[in-house]
């Protein structure tokens, strides 16, 4: 049978632009695609699909189109496909055909393995765990519940309704991948009909909806290492989502968040806390107790301690996961001003103030410097 004119096949004029040719091809390819034509019309649609594909391959290549316009079918040698200009033709075909698969099958694309179904690793899962600062310092063992997939009890993993069986995909012949050819080039993609499984389930199981597995939850024991910090992750191998077509499962990543503490703030392996002391203790000195994660500790407050003074307790911080020794605890002194004074207490303070003034600047370590700064500023 003589070949029809390529422009007639695509339904465009000889002056049609490349975009018009591509648009016409996409429309006809979707119309005659084998997945959209089953039963008695399947063979006829397949022949029309091949005819449309061949017409587009020739007219989408500028050199082949020019030869066809000048000499007709005689000017296009099919044995020369993939020769000069073939790479450009291949690119146009792959782009257009990829767009068609995206329109028809929701953009599901992927690479298939030659001679067999493509295996895919399962997706990783993420789980956020909140722990206290004490638990982060000492470590702990705990249990969490995570989603998991189990074999469907109704269909025993086949995905098919009891009494029925999955059928081999007619599009890919059970390979899970399809190969699109143009001359010496080929594009291999995951089969859009069976999505790489190689099987079609005419009557899906009502319990798992054809997946062969059902979503449940399982309890997993997790060991939190001592010294862990916020933002660190613990990997639980193989506890992510299951793989596809026998592929390995993904992993579970447990991300740690440390709850705010009433007393301490963590900075790496060091701890910081504010310690309030009375202005009497700050002035006269004395011993005070301060908290640590391991219990109480004592520090000596020297006479004349000022607000903001910092005391360092070595080794009273946290030993990090990768540290060879623990961090330090920094105690920041906050001098408290007395409130709700009685008249007698007010009198005593005024007498103290008068006594301090008579002593001059020696009782005020920063007063003299502040006065000098003010004089220079206003002068």
C-alpha positions as a Markdown table, in Angstrom:
| # | Residue | x | y | z |
|---|---|---|---|---|
| 1 | Unk | 0.0 | 0.0 | 0.0 |
| 2 | Unk | 1.3 | 3.4 | -1.0 |
| 3 | Unk | 2.2 | 5.7 | 1.9 |
| 4 | Unk | 0.0 | 8.7 | 2.5 |
| 5 | Unk | 1.4 | 12.2 | 2.4 |
| 6 | Unk | 2.9 | 13.0 | 5.7 |
| 7 | Unk | 1.2 | 16.4 | 5.9 |
| 8 | Unk | -2.1 | 14.7 | 5.2 |
| 9 | Unk | -1.4 | 12.1 | 8.0 |
| 10 | Unk | -0.9 | 14.9 | 10.5 |
| 11 | Unk | -3.7 | 17.1 | 9.1 |
| 12 | Unk | -1.5 | 20.2 | 8.6 |
| 13 | Unk | -0.6 | 22.3 | 5.6 |
| 14 | Unk | 2.9 | 22.2 | 3.9 |
| 15 | Unk | 3.6 | 25.6 | 5.3 |
| 16 | Unk | 2.8 | 24.6 | 8.9 |
| 17 | Unk | 5.3 | 25.7 | 11.6 |
| 18 | Unk | 7.2 | 23.3 | 13.8 |
| 19 | Unk | 4.9 | 24.1 | 16.7 |
| 20 | Unk | 1.8 | 23.3 | 14.6 |
| 21 | Unk | 3.3 | 20.0 | 13.5 |
| 22 | Unk | 4.2 | 19.1 | 17.1 |
| 23 | Unk | 0.8 | 20.1 | 18.3 |
| 24 | Unk | -0.9 | 18.0 | 15.7 |
| 25 | Unk | 1.3 | 15.0 | 16.4 |
| 26 | Unk | 0.6 | 15.1 | 20.2 |
| 27 | Unk | -3.2 | 15.2 | 19.5 |
| 28 | Unk | -3.2 | 12.3 | 17.1 |
| 29 | Unk | -0.7 | 10.3 | 19.2 |
| 30 | Unk | -2.9 | 10.5 | 22.2 |
| 31 | Unk | -5.9 | 9.6 | 20.1 |
| 32 | Unk | -4.4 | 6.4 | 18.6 |
| 33 | Unk | -2.2 | 5.4 | 21.5 |
| 34 | Unk | -2.5 | 1.6 | 22.2 |
| 35 | Unk | -3.4 | 2.2 | 25.8 |
| 36 | Unk | -6.5 | 4.2 | 24.8 |
| 37 | Unk | -7.6 | 1.7 | 22.2 |
| 38 | Unk | -8.5 | -1.8 | 23.3 |
| 39 | Unk | -10.5 | -4.6 | 21.8 |
| 40 | Unk | -11.4 | -4.7 | 18.1 |
| 41 | Unk | -10.0 | -1.3 | 17.3 |
| 42 | Unk | -6.6 | -2.0 | 18.9 |
| 43 | Unk | -4.8 | -3.3 | 15.7 |
| 44 | Unk | -6.2 | -0.5 | 13.5 |
| 45 | Unk | -5.2 | 2.2 | 16.1 |
| 46 | Unk | -1.7 | 0.7 | 16.4 |
| 47 | Unk | -1.2 | 1.0 | 12.6 |
| 48 | Unk | -2.4 | 4.6 | 12.7 |
| 49 | Unk | -0.2 | 5.4 | 15.6 |
| 50 | Unk | 2.8 | 4.1 | 13.8 |
| 51 | Unk | 1.9 | 6.2 | 10.7 |
| 52 | Unk | 1.5 | 9.3 | 12.8 |
| 53 | Unk | 4.8 | 8.7 | 14.5 |
| 54 | Unk | 6.6 | 8.2 | 11.2 |
| 55 | Unk | 5.2 | 11.4 | 9.8 |
| 56 | Unk | 6.2 | 13.4 | 12.8 |
| 57 | Unk | 9.8 | 11.9 | 12.8 |
| 58 | Unk | 10.2 | 13.1 | 9.2 |
| 59 | Unk | 8.6 | 16.5 | 9.4 |
| 60 | Unk | 10.1 | 17.5 | 12.8 |
| 61 | Unk | 13.6 | 17.2 | 11.3 |
| 62 | Unk | 14.4 | 20.2 | 9.1 |
| 63 | Unk | 16.7 | 18.3 | 6.8 |
| 64 | Unk | 14.4 | 15.4 | 6.2 |
| 65 | Unk | 11.5 | 17.8 | 5.8 |
| 66 | Unk | 13.3 | 19.7 | 3.1 |
| 67 | Unk | 14.2 | 16.5 | 1.3 |
| 68 | Unk | 10.6 | 15.3 | 1.6 |
| 69 | Unk | 9.2 | 18.6 | 0.3 |
| 70 | Unk | 11.5 | 18.3 | -2.8 |
| 71 | Unk | 11.4 | 14.6 | -3.6 |
| 72 | Unk | 8.5 | 13.2 | -1.7 |
| 73 | Unk | 8.8 | 9.8 | -0.1 |
| 74 | Unk | 11.6 | 8.9 | -2.6 |
| 75 | Unk | 13.7 | 11.7 | -1.0 |
| 76 | Unk | 13.6 | 10.1 | 2.5 |
| 77 | Unk | 15.5 | 6.9 | 2.9 |
| 78 | Unk | 14.3 | 5.1 | 6.0 |
| 79 | Unk | 17.7 | 3.3 | 6.3 |
| 80 | Unk | 19.4 | 6.7 | 6.8 |
| 81 | Unk | 17.5 | 7.5 | 10.0 |
| 82 | Unk | 19.9 | 8.4 | 12.8 |
| 83 | Unk | 22.4 | 9.7 | 10.2 |
| 84 | Unk | 23.1 | 13.4 | 9.6 |
| 85 | Unk | 20.6 | 15.5 | 11.6 |
| 86 | Unk | 19.4 | 12.4 | 13.4 |
| 87 | Unk | 20.4 | 13.7 | 16.8 |
| 88 | Unk | 18.2 | 16.8 | 16.3 |
| 89 | Unk | 15.3 | 14.6 | 15.1 |
| 90 | Unk | 15.7 | 12.3 | 18.1 |
| 91 | Unk | 15.6 | 15.3 | 20.5 |
| 92 | Unk | 12.4 | 16.6 | 19.0 |
| 93 | Unk | 10.7 | 13.2 | 19.1 |
| 94 | Unk | 11.8 | 12.4 | 22.7 |
| 95 | Unk | 10.6 | 15.8 | 23.9 |
| 96 | Unk | 7.2 | 15.5 | 22.2 |
| 97 | Unk | 6.7 | 11.9 | 23.2 |
| 98 | Unk | 7.7 | 12.7 | 26.8 |
| 99 | Unk | 5.1 | 15.5 | 26.8 |
| 100 | Unk | 2.4 | 13.0 | 25.6 |
| 101 | Unk | 3.3 | 10.5 | 28.4 |
| 102 | Unk | 3.1 | 13.4 | 30.9 |
| 103 | Unk | -0.4 | 14.4 | 29.7 |
| 104 | Unk | -1.7 | 10.9 | 29.6 |
| 105 | Unk | -0.2 | 9.4 | 32.7 |
| 106 | Unk | 0.3 | 12.3 | 35.1 |
| 107 | Unk | 4.0 | 12.9 | 34.3 |
| 108 | Unk | 5.1 | 9.4 | 35.6 |
| 109 | Unk | 8.5 | 8.9 | 33.9 |
| 110 | Unk | 11.5 | 6.9 | 34.8 |
| 111 | Unk | 14.1 | 4.5 | 33.5 |
| 112 | Unk | 13.5 | 0.8 | 33.1 |
| 113 | Unk | 16.1 | -1.9 | 33.2 |
| 114 | Unk | 16.7 | -4.0 | 30.1 |
| 115 | Unk | 15.2 | -7.4 | 30.2 |
| 116 | Unk | 13.4 | -7.0 | 33.5 |
| 117 | Unk | 11.4 | -4.8 | 35.8 |
| 118 | Unk | 13.1 | -1.8 | 37.4 |
| 119 | Unk | 13.5 | -1.9 | 41.1 |
| 120 | Unk | 13.2 | 1.2 | 43.2 |
| 121 | Unk | 14.4 | 1.9 | 46.7 |
| 122 | Unk | 11.7 | 3.0 | 49.1 |
| 123 | Unk | 11.4 | 6.5 | 50.3 |
| 124 | Unk | 13.0 | 7.6 | 53.6 |
| 125 | Unk | 10.8 | 8.6 | 56.5 |
| 126 | Unk | 11.4 | 11.4 | 59.0 |
| 127 | Unk | 10.3 | 11.4 | 62.7 |
| 128 | Unk | 10.8 | 14.3 | 65.1 |
| 129 | Unk | 11.4 | 13.4 | 68.8 |
| 130 | Unk | 11.4 | 15.8 | 71.7 |
| 131 | Unk | 13.6 | 15.0 | 74.7 |
| 132 | Unk | 14.7 | 16.8 | 77.8 |
| 133 | Unk | 18.1 | 18.3 | 78.4 |
| 134 | Unk | 18.7 | 15.6 | 81.1 |
| 135 | Unk | 17.8 | 12.8 | 78.7 |
| 136 | Unk | 20.1 | 14.4 | 76.1 |
| 137 | Unk | 22.9 | 14.5 | 78.6 |
| 138 | Unk | 22.6 | 10.9 | 79.9 |
| 139 | Unk | 21.0 | 9.2 | 76.8 |
| 140 | Unk | 18.0 | 6.9 | 77.0 |
| 141 | Unk | 16.2 | 4.0 | 75.4 |
| 142 | Unk | 12.7 | 4.6 | 74.2 |
| 143 | Unk | 10.0 | 3.3 | 71.9 |
| 144 | Unk | 8.2 | 5.1 | 69.1 |
| 145 | Unk | 5.3 | 4.1 | 66.8 |
| 146 | Unk | 5.9 | 4.5 | 63.1 |
| 147 | Unk | 3.9 | 3.7 | 60.0 |
| 148 | Unk | 4.7 | 0.4 | 58.3 |
| 149 | Unk | 3.4 | -1.8 | 55.4 |
| 150 | Unk | 2.3 | -5.4 | 55.9 |
| 151 | Unk | 1.3 | -8.0 | 53.3 |
| 152 | Unk | -2.5 | -7.8 | 52.7 |
| 153 | Unk | -4.2 | -10.7 | 54.4 |
| 154 | Unk | -7.0 | -10.8 | 51.9 |
| 155 | Unk | -5.0 | -11.1 | 48.7 |
| 156 | Unk | -1.8 | -12.4 | 50.3 |
| 157 | Unk | 0.2 | -9.7 | 48.5 |
| 158 | Unk | -1.0 | -10.2 | 44.9 |
| 159 | Unk | -3.2 | -7.1 | 44.8 |
| 160 | Unk | -5.9 | -9.0 | 43.0 |
| 161 | Unk | -9.4 | -9.8 | 44.3 |
| 162 | Unk | -9.6 | -13.3 | 45.7 |
| 163 | Unk | -10.3 | -15.8 | 43.0 |
| 164 | Unk | -8.6 | -13.6 | 40.3 |
| 165 | Unk | -5.0 | -13.2 | 39.2 |
| 166 | Unk | -2.9 | -10.3 | 37.9 |
| 167 | Unk | -2.3 | -10.4 | 34.2 |
| 168 | Unk | 0.9 | -9.7 | 32.2 |
| 169 | Unk | 0.9 | -6.1 | 31.0 |
| 170 | Unk | 0.3 | -6.1 | 27.2 |
| 171 | Unk | 2.1 | -2.8 | 26.7 |
| 172 | Unk | 5.5 | -3.9 | 28.0 |
| 173 | Unk | 5.1 | -7.7 | 27.8 |
| 174 | Unk | 5.7 | -8.0 | 31.6 |
| 175 | Unk | 9.1 | -6.2 | 31.4 |
| 176 | Unk | 8.0 | -3.1 | 33.3 |
| 177 | Unk | 9.6 | -0.8 | 30.7 |
| 178 | Unk | 8.9 | 0.3 | 27.1 |
| 179 | Unk | 11.4 | 1.2 | 24.5 |
| 180 | Unk | 10.8 | 4.0 | 21.9 |
| 181 | Unk | 12.9 | 3.8 | 18.8 |
| 182 | Unk | 14.0 | 6.3 | 16.2 |
| 183 | Unk | 16.5 | 5.0 | 13.8 |
| 184 | Unk | 19.6 | 3.9 | 15.7 |
| 185 | Unk | 18.5 | 5.6 | 18.9 |
| 186 | Unk | 16.1 | 4.4 | 21.5 |
| 187 | Unk | 14.5 | 5.8 | 24.6 |
| 188 | Unk | 13.6 | 3.4 | 27.5 |
| 189 | Unk | 11.1 | 4.4 | 30.0 |
| 190 | Unk | 9.0 | 2.9 | 32.8 |
| 191 | Unk | 5.9 | 1.4 | 31.3 |
| 192 | Unk | 3.1 | 4.0 | 31.9 |
| 193 | Unk | 0.4 | 1.3 | 31.8 |
| 194 | Unk | 1.7 | -0.9 | 34.7 |
| 195 | Unk | 4.1 | 1.7 | 36.2 |
| 196 | Unk | 7.0 | -0.7 | 36.1 |
| 197 | Unk | 5.4 | -3.7 | 37.8 |
| 198 | Unk | 4.9 | -5.7 | 34.6 |
| 199 | Unk | 1.4 | -6.7 | 35.8 |
| 200 | Unk | -2.1 | -5.4 | 35.3 |
| 201 | Unk | -4.8 | -6.1 | 37.9 |
| 202 | Unk | -8.2 | -6.2 | 36.3 |
| 203 | Unk | -10.0 | -6.7 | 39.6 |
| 204 | Unk | -8.1 | -5.1 | 42.5 |
| 205 | Unk | -8.4 | -6.3 | 46.0 |
| 206 | Unk | -10.9 | -4.3 | 48.0 |
| 207 | Unk | -8.9 | -4.4 | 51.2 |
| 208 | Unk | -5.6 | -3.0 | 49.8 |
| 209 | Unk | -7.0 | -1.4 | 46.5 |
| 210 | Unk | -4.5 | -3.4 | 44.4 |
| 211 | Unk | -1.4 | -2.5 | 46.3 |
| 212 | Unk | -0.9 | -5.9 | 47.9 |
| 213 | Unk | 0.0 | -4.3 | 51.2 |
| 214 | Unk | -1.8 | -2.4 | 53.9 |
| 215 | Unk | -0.6 | 0.4 | 56.1 |
| 216 | Unk | -0.3 | -0.3 | 59.8 |
| 217 | Unk | 1.9 | 0.9 | 62.7 |
| 218 | Unk | 4.7 | -0.8 | 64.4 |
| 219 | Unk | 6.7 | -0.1 | 67.6 |
| 220 | Unk | 10.4 | 0.5 | 67.2 |
| 221 | Unk | 13.0 | 0.7 | 70.0 |
| 222 | Unk | 15.3 | 3.6 | 69.7 |
| 223 | Unk | 18.5 | 4.3 | 71.6 |
| 224 | Unk | 19.3 | 7.9 | 72.2 |
| 225 | Unk | 23.1 | 8.3 | 72.7 |
| 226 | Unk | 24.4 | 10.4 | 75.6 |
| 227 | Unk | 25.4 | 13.9 | 74.6 |
| 228 | Unk | 23.1 | 14.2 | 71.5 |
| 229 | Unk | 22.1 | 17.8 | 70.6 |
| 230 | Unk | 19.2 | 19.4 | 68.8 |
| 231 | Unk | 19.2 | 19.0 | 65.0 |
| 232 | Unk | 21.1 | 15.7 | 65.2 |
| 233 | Unk | 19.6 | 12.7 | 63.5 |
| 234 | Unk | 19.6 | 9.0 | 64.2 |
| 235 | Unk | 19.3 | 6.7 | 61.3 |
| 236 | Unk | 17.3 | 3.5 | 61.6 |
| 237 | Unk | 18.2 | 1.4 | 58.6 |
| 238 | Unk | 15.5 | -0.3 | 56.6 |
| 239 | Unk | 12.6 | 1.2 | 58.6 |
| 240 | Unk | 11.5 | 3.6 | 55.9 |
| 241 | Unk | 8.9 | 2.9 | 53.1 |
| 242 | Unk | 9.1 | -0.5 | 51.3 |
| 243 | Unk | 10.8 | -0.6 | 47.9 |
| 244 | Unk | 9.0 | -1.2 | 44.6 |
| 245 | Unk | 9.3 | -4.4 | 42.6 |
| 246 | Unk | 11.6 | -6.0 | 45.2 |
| 247 | Unk | 13.7 | -2.9 | 45.8 |
| 248 | Unk | 15.3 | -2.3 | 49.2 |
| 249 | Unk | 13.3 | -0.3 | 51.8 |
| 250 | Unk | 14.2 | 3.3 | 52.7 |
| 251 | Unk | 15.6 | 4.4 | 56.1 |
| 252 | Unk | 14.0 | 6.1 | 59.0 |
| 253 | Unk | 15.6 | 9.4 | 60.3 |
| 254 | Unk | 14.8 | 10.4 | 63.8 |
| 255 | Unk | 15.5 | 14.1 | 64.3 |
| 256 | Unk | 16.1 | 15.3 | 67.8 |
| 257 | Unk | 14.6 | 18.4 | 69.4 |
| 258 | Unk | 15.6 | 19.3 | 73.0 |
| 259 | Unk | 12.9 | 21.0 | 75.0 |
| 260 | Unk | 13.6 | 24.4 | 76.6 |
| 261 | Unk | 15.0 | 24.0 | 80.2 |
| 262 | Unk | 13.9 | 26.0 | 83.2 |
| 263 | Unk | 17.4 | 26.8 | 84.3 |
| 264 | Unk | 20.0 | 25.9 | 81.7 |
| 265 | Unk | 20.7 | 27.0 | 78.2 |
| 266 | Unk | 23.0 | 24.8 | 76.1 |
| 267 | Unk | 25.7 | 26.1 | 73.8 |
| 268 | Unk | 27.4 | 23.1 | 72.2 |
| 269 | Unk | 28.8 | 21.1 | 75.1 |
| 270 | Unk | 28.7 | 24.0 | 77.5 |
| 271 | Unk | 25.8 | 25.1 | 79.8 |
| 272 | Unk | 24.9 | 28.5 | 81.0 |
| 273 | Unk | 22.6 | 29.6 | 83.8 |
| 274 | Unk | 21.8 | 32.8 | 85.7 |
| 275 | Unk | 22.4 | 32.8 | 89.4 |
| 276 | Unk | 20.7 | 35.5 | 91.5 |
| 277 | Unk | 22.5 | 36.8 | 94.6 |
| 278 | Unk | 21.5 | 39.5 | 97.1 |
| 279 | Unk | 23.4 | 42.8 | 96.9 |
| 280 | Unk | 24.6 | 42.1 | 100.5 |
| 281 | Unk | 26.2 | 38.8 | 99.4 |
| 282 | Unk | 27.6 | 40.5 | 96.3 |
| 283 | Unk | 29.1 | 43.3 | 98.5 |
| 284 | Unk | 30.4 | 41.2 | 101.4 |
| 285 | Unk | 31.1 | 37.9 | 99.6 |
| 286 | Unk | 30.1 | 34.4 | 100.6 |
| 287 | Unk | 29.4 | 30.9 | 99.5 |
| 288 | Unk | 26.4 | 30.1 | 97.4 |
| 289 | Unk | 24.9 | 26.9 | 95.9 |
| 290 | Unk | 24.4 | 26.5 | 92.2 |
| 291 | Unk | 22.6 | 23.8 | 90.3 |
| 292 | Unk | 24.3 | 21.3 | 87.9 |
| 293 | Unk | 22.8 | 18.4 | 85.9 |
| 294 | Unk | 24.6 | 16.1 | 88.3 |
| 295 | Unk | 23.3 | 17.8 | 91.5 |
| 296 | Unk | 24.4 | 20.8 | 93.5 |
| 297 | Unk | 27.8 | 22.6 | 93.6 |
| 298 | Unk | 29.2 | 25.5 | 95.6 |
| 299 | Unk | 31.0 | 28.6 | 94.4 |
| 300 | Unk | 32.7 | 31.3 | 96.5 |
| 301 | Unk | 31.5 | 34.8 | 95.7 |
| 302 | Unk | 34.3 | 37.3 | 96.4 |
| 303 | Unk | 33.7 | 40.6 | 98.2 |
| 304 | Unk | 32.6 | 43.3 | 95.8 |
| 305 | Unk | 31.2 | 41.0 | 93.0 |
| 306 | Unk | 29.5 | 43.0 | 90.3 |
| 307 | Unk | 26.4 | 42.1 | 88.3 |
| 308 | Unk | 27.3 | 40.1 | 85.2 |
| 309 | Unk | 30.3 | 38.4 | 86.8 |
| 310 | Unk | 30.8 | 35.0 | 85.3 |
| 311 | Unk | 32.0 | 31.9 | 87.2 |
| 312 | Unk | 33.2 | 28.8 | 85.3 |
| 313 | Unk | 32.7 | 25.3 | 86.7 |
| 314 | Unk | 35.0 | 23.0 | 84.6 |
| 315 | Unk | 33.5 | 19.6 | 83.5 |
| 316 | Unk | 30.0 | 20.4 | 84.7 |
| 317 | Unk | 28.6 | 20.8 | 81.2 |
| 318 | Unk | 27.6 | 18.0 | 78.8 |
| 319 | Unk | 29.9 | 15.4 | 77.2 |
| 320 | Unk | 29.0 | 15.5 | 73.5 |
| 321 | Unk | 28.5 | 12.5 | 71.3 |
| 322 | Unk | 31.9 | 12.9 | 69.7 |
| 323 | Unk | 33.7 | 14.7 | 72.6 |
| 324 | Unk | 36.4 | 13.2 | 74.7 |
| 325 | Unk | 35.6 | 15.2 | 77.8 |
| 326 | Unk | 32.6 | 17.2 | 79.0 |
| 327 | Unk | 32.0 | 20.9 | 78.5 |
| 328 | Unk | 31.8 | 23.6 | 81.3 |
| 329 | Unk | 29.0 | 25.3 | 83.3 |
| 330 | Unk | 29.0 | 29.1 | 83.2 |
| 331 | Unk | 27.2 | 30.8 | 86.1 |
| 332 | Unk | 26.2 | 34.4 | 85.4 |
| 333 | Unk | 25.7 | 36.5 | 88.5 |
| 334 | Unk | 22.5 | 38.6 | 88.7 |
| 335 | Unk | 22.6 | 41.0 | 91.7 |
| 336 | Unk | 19.1 | 41.4 | 93.1 |
| 337 | Unk | 17.8 | 44.8 | 94.3 |
| 338 | Unk | 15.6 | 44.4 | 97.4 |
| 339 | Unk | 11.9 | 45.3 | 97.0 |
| 340 | Unk | 9.0 | 46.1 | 99.4 |
| 341 | Unk | 11.3 | 47.7 | 102.0 |
| 342 | Unk | 10.0 | 48.8 | 105.5 |
| 343 | Unk | 10.7 | 52.3 | 106.7 |
| 344 | Unk | 13.4 | 51.1 | 109.0 |
| 345 | Unk | 15.1 | 49.3 | 106.1 |
| 346 | Unk | 14.9 | 52.4 | 104.0 |
| 347 | Unk | 16.5 | 54.4 | 106.8 |
| 348 | Unk | 19.4 | 52.0 | 107.0 |
| 349 | Unk | 20.0 | 52.2 | 103.3 |
| 350 | Unk | 20.0 | 56.0 | 103.3 |
| 351 | Unk | 22.5 | 55.9 | 106.2 |
| 352 | Unk | 24.6 | 53.4 | 104.2 |
| 353 | Unk | 24.4 | 55.7 | 101.1 |
| 354 | Unk | 25.6 | 58.7 | 103.1 |
| 355 | Unk | 28.4 | 56.7 | 104.5 |
| 356 | Unk | 29.5 | 55.5 | 101.1 |
| 357 | Unk | 29.5 | 59.0 | 99.7 |
| 358 | Unk | 31.9 | 60.2 | 102.4 |
| 359 | Unk | 34.3 | 57.4 | 101.3 |
| 360 | Unk | 34.5 | 58.9 | 97.8 |
| 361 | Unk | 35.0 | 56.9 | 94.6 |
| 362 | Unk | 36.8 | 54.0 | 96.3 |
| 363 | Unk | 33.4 | 52.4 | 97.0 |
| 364 | Unk | 32.3 | 52.7 | 93.4 |
| 365 | Unk | 34.6 | 50.9 | 91.0 |
| 366 | Unk | 32.9 | 52.3 | 87.9 |
| 367 | Unk | 31.6 | 55.6 | 89.2 |
| 368 | Unk | 34.7 | 57.7 | 88.7 |
| 369 | Unk | 35.1 | 56.4 | 85.1 |
| 370 | Unk | 31.5 | 57.1 | 84.4 |
| 371 | Unk | 31.8 | 60.7 | 85.7 |
| 372 | Unk | 34.8 | 61.3 | 83.5 |
| 373 | Unk | 33.0 | 60.1 | 80.5 |
| 374 | Unk | 30.0 | 62.4 | 81.1 |
| 375 | Unk | 32.3 | 65.4 | 81.5 |
| 376 | Unk | 34.0 | 64.7 | 78.2 |
| 377 | Unk | 30.7 | 64.1 | 76.5 |
| 378 | Unk | 29.1 | 67.4 | 77.5 |
| 379 | Unk | 32.3 | 69.4 | 76.9 |
